[in-house]
Amino acid sequence: MADRPDAPKPAGRPDPRRSLERDVGRLQRRDPSGSSFWRSLSVLGTVGWSIALPATAGAWLGHRLDLYFGSGVRFTLMLLFAGVMLGSAIAWRVVREHRK
């Protein structure tokens, strides 16, 4: 018995034509320049630096204030936390802009 083109397929097997159309559509939507890897890597670096620099600056400034006022680690922890929060907000904005 020959397979007819209009015959229903068995329930468990996917239609190869639909899979092929899906794969062709994915290939057409890809970035033809191949720079998406490098772009993603640059965003990753930007996100890392945008968190690390404000956190480090906050910790350094807080340490200096703690030494000046003799307050233990109070200013260090507060400004470290503030730097991480500021850096996270900047990183969130960078990632949101990258997704557009």
Secondary structure, DSSP 8 states (H G I E B T S, - for coil): ----TTS---TTS--HHHHHHHHHHHHHHS-TTS-HHHHHHHHHHHHHHHHHHHHHHHHHHHHHHHHHHT-TTHHHHHHHHHHHHHHHHHHHHHHHHHH-
